[in-house]
Amino acid sequence: MSTAQKKKLNVAVVAGGYSNEYPVSIRSARSILSWLDRELFNPYLVIIKKEKRVVEIKEETYTDLDLSSFGFMNIEGKQVKFDYAFITIHGTPGEDGKIQGYLDIMGVPYNTGGVLQEALTFDKYTCNLFLSNFPGIRIARSKRLSDKLSIPSADELIREVGLPVFVKPNAGGSSIATTRVDDPSQLQTAIKTAFEEADSVMVEALINGTEVTCGCFKTNGDVTPLPVTEVVTHNRFFDYDAKYNGAVEEITPARIPAEQFAHIQHLTSEIYKHLDTKGIIRVDYIIEADGQPTLLEVNTTPGMTGTSFIPQQVAAAGMSMPSLLTEIIFATIKM
């Protein structure tokens, strides 16, 4: 497939989901819709909720998504079938492999890793342990809690992980239900809050240093890291308010030594290859006092809102989002 194809591709920009990241996903989808080249694609917003799945056929006008065909009836009463899915759900079912499995059955290409890659990266604890087996990838001490009815005591957790810690949903993003804990008396409440958002919870040692993040993508077999962004939050940590309401400085390119910059880009490219993923990912790190990065987490459907990192990094690389998305779509159709 090339940009010279005669037929425009019907592209479903799949957003929504079942988690509290739903509003962020919709915002990401709106940005993606604005970037997709109308000469090449017919893009539609597809919203996935637990109770329904709909297609926006014109502004604020919706019709049901037909799961048997992955299509819909347009306003002229004609059946439209999607040729491609651009998944931008942050959380389940778009970031954990569920939608990818459905699309594989339907034979529809998409922009993310497959079922295995998405399921692995959605589980922060398991993903970090997997990646720590490769040279040069360092992770923080952590513990996964899977039984909300049998939570270890604060003393036991502190002996194993230390203090301060971050308590967060093991599967989720946008720092929702994430708490920094500095006092043992705060631990149980923080764990209960995280369990309200997910079935398992990660207790992770606090890492001090410079927070950075780096995007990466693959087109035509080539893995390309984007410029590194430095994250300077004015909150106690890079929480939801900092991410989406401007309580943070995002500096691209990051103000770090050139060798650190290149090392972060190289490490991100290696992580992309280790995971054998597709499309655009983003990897978050803390550069500690020894100058070496510690992995925080991997995001396989990174935010695409107006305040998100990837568009900033793409611009800093001298690229445009429309051209990159076009490359991503055609590259993943070929795979």
C-alpha positions as CSV (number, residue, x, y, z in Angstrom):
1,M,0.0,0.0,0.0
2,S,1.3,3.5,-0.8
3,T,0.1,7.0,-0.6
4,A,-0.8,6.7,-4.2
5,Q,-3.7,4.3,-3.6
6,K,-6.9,5.1,-5.5
7,K,-9.3,4.4,-2.7
8,K,-9.3,6.5,0.5
9,L,-9.0,4.3,3.6
10,N,-11.8,4.4,6.1
11,V,-10.0,4.9,9.4
12,A,-11.6,4.3,12.8
13,V,-10.0,6.5,15.5
14,V,-10.9,4.3,18.4
15,A,-11.3,6.1,21.7
16,G,-13.1,6.0,25.1
17,G,-12.7,2.9,27.1
18,Y,-13.7,1.8,30.6
19,S,-11.3,3.6,32.9
20,N,-11.2,7.1,34.3
21,E,-8.8,8.0,31.5
22,Y,-11.9,8.2,29.2
23,P,-11.8,12.1,28.9
24,V,-8.1,12.1,28.0
25,S,-8.7,9.4,25.3
26,I,-11.5,11.5,23.7
27,R,-9.2,14.5,23.7
28,S,-6.4,12.5,22.1
29,A,-8.9,11.2,19.4
30,R,-10.0,14.7,18.5
31,S,-6.4,15.7,18.0
32,I,-5.7,12.7,15.8
33,L,-8.8,13.4,13.7
34,S,-7.5,16.9,13.1
35,W,-4.1,15.6,11.9
36,L,-5.3,12.8,9.6
37,D,-4.9,13.7,5.9
38,R,-8.3,13.9,4.3
39,E,-6.9,13.3,0.8
40,L,-5.8,9.8,2.0
41,F,-8.3,8.9,4.7
42,N,-11.9,9.1,5.7
43,P,-11.5,9.3,9.5
44,Y,-14.3,8.6,11.9
45,L,-14.4,8.8,15.7
46,V,-15.4,5.4,17.2
47,I,-16.3,5.6,20.9
48,I,-16.1,2.4,23.0
49,K,-18.0,2.3,26.3
50,K,-19.1,-0.7,28.3
51,E,-22.8,-0.1,27.5
52,K,-22.4,0.8,23.8
53,R,-20.1,1.3,20.9
54,V,-20.8,4.2,18.5
55,V,-19.5,6.0,15.4
56,E,-19.7,9.8,15.0
57,I,-21.1,10.2,11.5
58,K,-21.1,14.0,11.7
59,E,-20.5,16.4,14.6
60,E,-22.3,15.1,17.7
61,T,-24.4,12.7,15.6
62,Y,-23.8,9.0,16.3
63,T,-24.8,5.6,15.0
64,D,-24.1,2.1,16.4
65,L,-20.9,0.4,15.5
66,D,-21.6,-3.0,13.9
67,L,-19.2,-5.4,15.6
68,S,-19.9,-8.2,13.1
69,S,-18.3,-6.2,10.3
70,F,-16.4,-3.5,12.1
71,G,-18.5,-0.9,10.2
72,F,-21.6,1.2,10.3
73,M,-24.5,2.6,8.3
74,N,-23.8,6.1,7.1
75,I,-26.4,8.9,6.8
76,E,-27.2,7.8,3.2
77,G,-28.1,4.3,4.5
78,K,-25.0,2.7,3.0
79,Q,-22.8,0.2,4.8
80,V,-19.3,1.5,5.5
81,K,-16.5,-0.9,6.6
82,F,-13.4,0.3,8.3
83,D,-10.1,-0.5,6.7
84,Y,-7.9,0.5,9.6
85,A,-8.1,1.2,13.3
86,F,-6.1,3.9,15.0
87,I,-6.4,3.0,18.7
88,T,-6.1,5.8,21.2
89,I,-7.8,4.3,24.3
90,H,-5.7,5.0,27.4
91,G,-6.5,1.9,29.5
92,T,-8.8,-1.1,29.0
93,P,-9.9,-2.4,26.5
94,G,-7.5,-0.6,24.1
95,E,-4.2,-0.7,25.9
96,D,-4.4,-4.3,27.3
97,G,-4.8,-6.4,24.1
98,K,-8.6,-6.8,24.1
99,I,-9.4,-4.7,21.1
100,Q,-6.3,-5.9,19.3
101,G,-7.6,-9.5,19.6
102,Y,-10.9,-8.5,18.1
103,L,-9.3,-6.6,15.3
104,D,-7.0,-9.6,14.6
105,I,-10.1,-11.8,14.2
106,M,-11.7,-9.2,11.9
107,G,-8.5,-8.9,9.8
108,V,-8.3,-5.2,10.4
109,P,-4.8,-3.6,10.8
110,Y,-4.1,-1.2,13.6
111,N,-1.4,1.1,15.0
112,T,-0.3,-0.6,18.2
113,G,1.5,-3.8,19.3
114,G,-0.4,-7.0,19.2
115,V,-2.3,-8.9,22.0
116,L,0.9,-10.1,23.7
117,Q,2.7,-6.8,23.6
118,E,-0.3,-4.8,24.9
119,A,-1.1,-7.3,27.7
120,L,2.5,-7.2,28.8
121,T,3.0,-3.5,28.8
122,F,-0.3,-2.9,30.4
123,D,0.9,-4.7,33.5
124,K,3.5,-2.3,34.8
125,Y,5.1,-4.7,37.3
126,T,5.4,-7.6,34.9
127,C,6.6,-5.4,32.0
128,N,9.4,-3.8,34.1
129,L,10.5,-7.2,35.4
130,F,10.6,-8.5,31.8
131,L,12.7,-5.5,30.6
132,S,15.1,-5.6,33.6
133,N,16.5,-8.9,32.2
134,F,18.1,-7.0,29.3
135,P,21.5,-5.2,29.7
136,G,21.4,-1.6,30.8
137,I,17.7,-1.5,31.9
138,R,17.4,-0.6,35.6
139,I,14.1,-0.6,37.5
140,A,13.0,0.5,41.0
141,R,12.2,-1.9,43.9
142,S,8.6,-2.7,43.8
143,K,5.9,-5.1,44.9
144,R,2.6,-6.1,43.3
145,L,-0.5,-6.5,45.4
146,S,-3.3,-8.6,43.9
147,D,-5.6,-9.3,46.8
148,K,-7.4,-6.3,48.2
149,L,-8.7,-8.4,51.1
150,S,-5.2,-9.4,52.2
151,I,-3.0,-6.3,52.1
152,P,0.4,-6.6,53.8
153,S,1.1,-4.4,56.8
154,A,2.9,-1.1,56.4
155,D,5.9,-2.5,58.2
156,E,6.1,-5.4,55.9
157,L,5.9,-3.3,52.8
158,I,8.4,-0.8,54.0
159,R,10.9,-3.6,54.8
160,E,10.5,-4.9,51.2
161,V,10.2,-1.7,49.2
162,G,11.3,1.1,51.5
163,L,9.9,4.6,52.0
164,P,8.9,7.0,50.4
165,V,7.0,5.0,47.8
166,F,4.5,5.6,45.0
167,V,1.3,3.6,45.2
168,K,-0.5,3.3,41.9
169,P,-2.8,1.0,39.9
170,N,-0.7,-1.7,38.3
171,A,-2.7,-1.3,35.1
172,G,-3.6,2.2,34.2
173,G,-2.2,5.6,33.4
174,S,-2.4,9.4,33.6
175,S,-1.4,9.1,37.3
176,I,-5.0,8.4,38.2
177,A,-5.3,7.0,41.8
178,T,-1.6,7.4,42.3
179,T,-0.3,8.6,45.6
180,R,3.1,9.5,46.9
181,V,3.5,8.1,50.4
182,D,6.0,9.5,52.8
183,D,4.6,8.3,56.1
184,P,3.6,4.7,57.0
185,S,0.2,5.9,58.2
186,Q,-0.7,6.8,54.6
187,L,0.0,3.5,53.0
188,Q,-3.2,1.6,53.6
189,T,-5.4,4.5,52.4
190,A,-3.2,4.9,49.3
191,I,-3.5,1.2,48.5
192,K,-7.3,1.2,48.9
193,T,-7.5,4.2,46.6
194,A,-5.5,2.4,43.9
195,F,-7.6,-0.7,44.2
196,E,-10.6,1.3,43.4
197,E,-9.2,1.9,39.9
198,A,-7.6,-1.5,39.2
199,D,-7.5,-5.2,40.2
200,S,-3.9,-5.0,41.2
201,V,-1.7,-2.4,42.8
202,M,2.0,-1.5,42.5
203,V,4.0,-0.2,45.4
204,E,7.2,1.2,44.0
205,A,10.2,2.9,45.7
206,L,10.5,6.6,45.1
207,I,13.4,7.5,42.7
208,N,15.0,10.9,43.0
209,G,16.4,12.6,40.0
210,T,15.4,14.3,36.7
211,E,12.3,12.9,35.1
212,V,12.5,12.5,31.3
213,T,10.4,10.9,28.6
214,C,11.2,9.8,25.1
215,G,8.9,8.7,22.2
216,C,9.8,6.2,19.6
217,F,8.2,4.9,16.4
218,K,8.8,2.4,13.6
219,T,8.2,2.9,9.9
220,N,9.5,0.7,7.1
221,G,11.4,-1.4,9.5
222,D,13.4,1.5,11.0
223,V,13.0,2.3,14.7
224,T,13.3,6.1,15.3
225,P,13.6,7.7,18.7
226,L,12.2,11.2,19.2
227,P,13.9,14.0,21.1
228,V,13.9,13.6,24.9
229,T,11.6,15.8,27.0
230,E,12.4,16.9,30.6
231,V,9.5,17.0,33.0
232,V,9.6,19.6,35.8
233,T,6.5,19.5,37.9
234,H,5.4,22.1,40.4
235,N,3.3,19.5,42.2
236,R,4.7,16.8,44.5
237,F,4.9,14.5,41.5
238,F,3.8,14.4,37.9
239,D,0.1,13.8,38.7
240,Y,-3.0,14.2,36.6
241,D,-3.2,17.9,37.2
242,A,0.4,18.4,36.1
243,K,-0.2,16.3,33.0
244,Y,-3.4,17.8,31.7
245,N,-3.9,21.1,33.5
246,G,-0.5,22.8,32.9
247,A,1.0,22.5,36.4
248,V,4.3,21.4,34.8
249,E,7.2,22.5,32.6
250,E,7.8,20.3,29.6
251,I,11.2,21.1,28.1
252,T,11.9,19.6,24.7
253,P,14.8,19.0,24.1
254,A,15.7,18.1,27.6
255,R,18.4,20.1,29.4
256,I,20.7,17.1,30.0
257,P,24.2,16.4,28.7
258,A,24.4,15.2,25.1
259,E,25.6,11.7,26.1
260,Q,22.7,11.3,28.5
261,F,20.3,12.5,25.8
262,A,21.7,10.0,23.3
263,H,21.7,7.2,25.8
264,I,18.0,7.7,26.6
265,Q,17.2,7.6,22.9
266,H,19.2,4.4,22.4
267,L,17.6,2.8,25.5
268,T,14.1,3.7,24.2
269,S,14.9,2.2,20.8
270,E,16.2,-1.0,22.5
271,I,13.0,-1.2,24.6
272,Y,10.9,-0.9,21.5
273,K,12.8,-3.8,19.9
274,H,12.7,-5.9,23.1
275,L,8.9,-5.6,23.2
276,D,8.6,-6.1,19.4
277,T,5.9,-3.5,19.3
278,K,4.5,-1.2,16.6
279,G,3.4,2.4,16.0
280,I,4.3,5.1,18.5
281,I,5.3,4.4,22.1
282,R,6.7,6.6,24.9
283,V,9.0,5.5,27.7
284,D,9.4,7.4,31.0
285,Y,12.6,7.4,33.1
286,I,14.2,9.1,36.1
287,I,17.9,10.0,35.7
288,E,19.4,9.4,39.1
289,A,22.4,11.1,40.8
290,D,24.8,8.6,39.1
291,G,23.7,9.9,35.7
292,Q,22.0,6.7,34.7
293,P,18.3,6.3,33.9
294,T,15.9,4.1,35.8
295,L,12.8,2.9,33.9
296,L,9.5,4.0,35.2
297,E,7.1,2.6,32.6
298,V,6.3,2.0,28.9
299,N,3.2,3.6,27.3
300,T,2.1,2.0,24.0
301,T,-0.9,4.3,23.4
302,P,0.6,7.6,24.6
303,G,-1.4,10.8,24.9
304,M,-2.0,12.8,21.8
305,T,-3.7,15.8,23.3
306,G,-2.6,19.4,22.8
307,T,-0.6,19.1,26.0
308,S,0.9,15.7,25.4
309,F,4.6,14.9,24.9
310,I,4.6,13.1,21.5
311,P,3.4,16.1,19.5
312,Q,6.0,18.3,21.2
313,Q,8.7,15.8,20.4
314,V,7.6,15.4,16.8
315,A,7.8,19.1,16.3
316,A,11.2,19.3,18.0
317,A,12.4,16.6,15.5
318,G,11.3,18.9,12.6
319,M,8.4,16.6,11.7
320,S,4.7,17.1,11.5
321,M,2.0,15.0,13.1
322,P,0.0,14.6,9.9
323,S,3.0,13.2,8.0
324,L,4.0,10.9,10.9
325,L,0.5,9.5,11.3
326,T,0.4,8.8,7.6
327,E,3.7,6.9,7.8
328,I,2.5,5.0,10.8
329,I,-0.7,3.9,9.1
330,F,0.9,2.7,5.9
331,A,3.8,1.1,7.7
332,T,1.5,-1.0,10.0
333,I,-0.8,-2.0,7.0
334,K,2.3,-3.5,5.4
335,M,3.2,-5.6,8.5
